[in-house]
Amino acid sequence: MSDGSSSNSIVIIIIMFIIASQLPQKQKQSNSRCLCAIGWANVHSLVEFTNIKCEVVDPDFCNFEYCYLKSVNRTYKYFMLKVNLYKTPVTKVKVNFAIYNFANGYKPFLYNVTVDGCKFLRNPKSNPIAGYVYGFFKDFSNINHSCPYDHDLVVDKLTTDLFNQRMKYLLPFPEGKYLFQMNWMAYDTIRAVFKIYIQVS
């Protein structure tokens, strides 16, 4: 096994143990086989963005200048968004991130975590799950430093290519429909919600 494959396997094992440790005991037992399958199966994922939604909860605090999904052709899609901040500098940020799987409606899948964004960005290696999520957009965004934030927030042309790489090789996902939801909080109050809907085949 190559060094790269070994590293990916170690990361997957670590994340699986972290996820399992956060589940209630009954849920641990019922999901143990599922977690093992996800961790070790040779899953060949193809990711497609199906929709995105951006919701402003507090329009006095922020607003989405734009938020859209662009389909260039049948195989190439990307999304872009820009958040205008009205009360800067922002010195206290938390992010709640959850994944949902569609099964007669969207149901919680694997984990739902909340992290202190300022502390995490000072040390991105401190939380493997948050690091996995952050890895999806960090190279396409100016959300690349710790607090304070005194500028608008941008995600620029994030494509399905990166999602394919991370959801195929780093933490494989089984086929299905998924919702990735992020609740952005400042000073312990939800200010905006971002949702991206994904099809894995």
N, C-alpha and C positions, 0 to 999 in steps of 0.2 A: 504494500500500500504506500502511495506517495505521501510526502510530508503534508501537502495540501489536503489530501483526503483525510489524513489522520487528524489534522487540525479541525477540519469541518466536523468530523465525527465527535471529537472532544467537545466542541461548542454545542452540538446537538444534544449530547448526553447531559451537559451542564444545564442547558435550558430545560430539558425534560424533567430533571430533578427539581429545579427551581419551581417549575409549573406544578409538579406533583405536590411539592411541599406546601403550596398555597391553597390546595383544594381541601374541602371537608373530607372526613374519613370515608364516608359512604361514596362520595364522588371519586375519591382516589381509587377505591376498589372497582367501581363500575367503569372507570376510564383507563385503568392500567393497561389493558390490552390495546386500546386505541392509541395511547401515548407511545407504546412500544412500536406499534405498526408505523406510526408517523415517523418515529426516530430512525427506524432501520429499513423501511421499505424502499425499494428502488423506484421512487416516484418520478415520472417524467412530466413535469408541470408545464402547461402553456397558459400564461396569464393574459387576460383581456380586461381592460377597464370597460365597465358597462355604464357607469354614471358617477357623478360627484355632486355633492350638495354642500353648500356653505351657508350656515345660519348665524346671523348676528343676534346675540342674546341681549347685549347692552349697547345700543347704538350711540350712546353718549361716550362710550369708551373706545369703540372701534367700528370699522366698517370694511366690508370687502369691496375694494375698488373694482376687482374682477375676479372671477372664479369660473373656469370653464374647462371642458374636455374637448380636445381637438383630434379629429380623425383625419389623418393625412391620406391613408389608404387602408386596405383591409387588414394589414398586419402592423401598421405603425400608428400608434396613438400616444398622446401626451396630455398632461394637464398643467395648467398654470393658475396661480392665484396671487393676489396682493392684498395685504391687510393694512389699512391705514389706522395708526394709533393716534388717539386724540389727547391722551393724558400721559405724556412722557415726562421724565423717564419712568419706565416700568421696572421696578426693583424686586418684585416678588411674583414668581410665576410657578404654577403647577399645571401638569398635563395628565389627564386621565385618558388611557388608551385601552380600547377593548376590541376584540375580534368576535364577530358573530357569523354563524354558519346557517344557511337557509335550509330549513326542514319544516315545512308547513308554517312559514314565518321565520324571521331571523332569531336564532337562539344563541345564547352565550357559548363561545367555543374557546377552549383552552385557558384563557386568562383575561383578567381585567385588572389593570394596575394603574396606580397614580404615583407620579414622581415629582419631586421638587426640581423644576427645570433649571433653576439657577445653580443648585448644588450639582446636578448631574452634568451640566455643561462645563463645570470646573474640573470634573473628573469623569469623562464619558465611560471609562472602564469600570466604574463603581457599580453599575447595574446592568447585567447581561441582557435582560429582557428589554429594558429601555434602549440599550445600545443596539439591539437588533432592529427595533422600530426606527430609531434615529438614523440608522444606516440606509434606510430607504430614501431619505431626502436630503441628507446633510450636504452632499456634493452639488445639490441643485438649489440651494437656499442660502440666504444670508442669516439664517438662524444658526450661526456657527461660532457663537461666543456666549459667554455667560452674561448675567445681568450687570448693569442696567441696559434696557433697550430704549433707545431714543430715536428710532427710525422705523419706517414702515417695514413689514415683513413680507418676503417674496419667496415663492417657489416657482422656478422657471423651467418649463419644458421637462417635467419628470416623465419618463417614458416607461412603457411596459417591459423594455429590455432589462432594466435593473430589477424589476419585480420578478421577472422570470429567473434571473440569476439567483436571487436570494431565496425564492420560494421553491426552487428546484434543487439547489446544491447546499445551501446553508441550513435551512429548516424546511424540508419538503412538506407540502400540503397535499392532502388527497383531493380528488376531483370534487367540484361543487361550486356553489355560489357563496361568496363571503362579503361581509361588510366590515371595513376597518373604520372605527369611529374615534375621533379625538376631541375631547372637551378641553378647551383652553381656559385656564383660570388665572386671574390676576388678583392678588390680595384676597385669596380664598373665595372668590366669586366667579362663576362661569360667565365668560364674556363672549365666547364664540364656539361653534361646533362645526367640525369638518367631518364629512363622511365620504368614503370612496367605496364603490361597489365593484366587486371583482368576480370574474368567472375563471375558474381553474379547470382545465380539461387535459 
